[in-house]
Amino acid sequence: PHSKGYISWHQDITYWGLDHGEVCTAWVALSPSTTESGCLRVVPGTHLSEVVPHRDTFSEKNMLSRGQEIAVEVDEDTAVDVELLPGQASIHHVKIFHGSLPNQSDDRRIGFAIRYMTPGVKQAAGIRDSAVLVRGSDHHGNFSLVGQPARSYAPEAIDSHARIQEERRKILMRKL
């Protein structure tokens, strides 16, 4: 609540270091996501454009890992606020321009992001990431597949999660 933190305009394809756009994100609201609480904002149609240059700002208030932001002019007059109730979800393409303003409400804004991609997508950042195979089979081997833990809080699952988080941190903190 009443945070000064924001998420700058960016494209997930650049942020996550992926090689092409067969990826979408489902953002599930766990609390009200309103304009006042800094809901997701998108610029419709930008998913059809090319990947644009980004720059690192390392801004203290930017909640992205390196303060990444689109390095071209964004027409904010065309932006749409995606307001969601708890349990509702939005789905956006990996190339759409999106971000969020600071939370000015009296409540937290909490969501859960789930990324879906085809097995042919590669980690362009040069670091191997992990994924869970949702269905079908993976004939590409571009990601280390993570299986289901043997049981809740199994030590080997916790260790595996820590390794995955460290590798993901390297992707998010890499220099552009």
N, C-alpha and C positions, 0 to 999 in steps of 0.2 A: 504493500500500500504506500501511496505517496512517494514513489521512487523517482529518482532522476534518471534511472537507467532506461535506455532505449535500444532498439535494434535498427541499425541503419539499413538503407536500401541496399539489397544485395541479391545475387542469384545463387541458389544452393549448389549449382553445378560447379561454380568456382570455389565456394566456401568449402565444399566437401571434396574437391579435387577429383571430380569424375570426368571421364573422357567423352561421354555423350548423353543425350537427353532422354533416354528411355527410363526415366525415374520420376516418381511422384512422392509427395509427402502428404500423409494424412495427419492432421493436427487435431487431436481430440481434446475438447475443453473439459477440464475437471472442476473448474470454477467458472463463474460468469466471465465471459470475454467480451467486453463492451468498448465503445470508443473511449469512455472515461478511464477504463482500466488498461488501455493500451493494446487493444485487439490487433490482430493481424491486419495489415493494409497491403493491398496488391494493386498493381497497375495493369488493368485488363489488356490482353493482347500481346504483352511483352514476351510471353512464352513462345511466340512465333518468330521473334527476332533472334539475332545471333547472340552469342555470349559477348558481353561488353567488358571493357577493361575495369578492373577493380584496383583500389589502393588500400594499403594498411594505414590506419590513423592512430592506432593504439590509444584511442580516446578513452579516458577513465570511465565515462558514462555509457559508452557503447558496450553492450553485453555480448557482442561477438568476440571470439577469442583474440583477434588481432585488431579489432575495430574496423574490419573490412567494410568498404562501401563502394558502391558503383561510382566510377570515375567519369561518368557522362551526366549531362543534365537530365533530371527526372521531372516530368510534368506532374507535380503533386495535385494539380487540379483534377486530374483524371483518376486519382487513386480512389479505391473503394475500401471502406472499412468492413471487415468480415466479423460481424458480431455473432457470438455463439452462446447458447445456454449449456450448462453442464451436461455432458453426454452427447452433445452434438459435435460434428467434425467438419472440417473443411479439407479439401484435397487440392493441392496446387502442384503445378509442374515445376521441375527443377530449374527451368530457365526464367520463370516469371519474376519480375521485379517485386520484392516484398520487404517488409520491415514492420516495426511497431513504434509507437510513441510511448513516452513514459506513462506509468500507471499513476493516475491522479485520483483514484478511488480510495475508499476506506477498506477495501478488501484486496486480497492477493489475486493475481491472475495466474492460474496454474493450468498447464496443458501437457500433453504427452505426444511427442512427434514419432511417427512410424514411417520409415522410408521403404518404398517398394521399388525394385528395379529388376530388369531382365538379367539373366545370367551373363549376357554378353557385355554388360557395362564393366569397364575397367577403372581401377584407381590410377588416375593420370598423375597423381602427386608422387608416384614412384615408391610409395610405402604400401605394403600389402595390408588391407583392412579385412575385417571379418564380417560375416553375414549369416543369417539363418535362412535356410532354404524353406520357403513357405509351401511350395508344391512343385511337382514335376521333378526334373532332374537337371543337374548342372553339368554340361559337357564342356564348359569353358575353363573352370578352375581359377577364375580371376580373384576370388575371395576365399579366405579360410572359412570353411563352414563350421558353425558352432552348433553342437547338438544340445539336446535337452539334458539338464543336470540330473544326476542319479537321485537326488533328493534335495529338499530345500536346505539352503545354507551349507551344502556339502563343501568341505575345505577346498577340494580340487576345483569346484565351480567358482568359488570366491577368488582363488588364485588366477583362474582363467579370465574372469571378469577384470581383475586388476591389470593383467597383461593386455587385454583388449583395450581398456581405457587408456593405457600408456601409449599404445600404438595410435589410437585415435587422436590423442593429444598431439602427437607428432604431426599428424595430418593437419589438424586445425591450427597449429602454431607455426607451420612452415612459412618460409618467406615466399612471396609471389614473385 
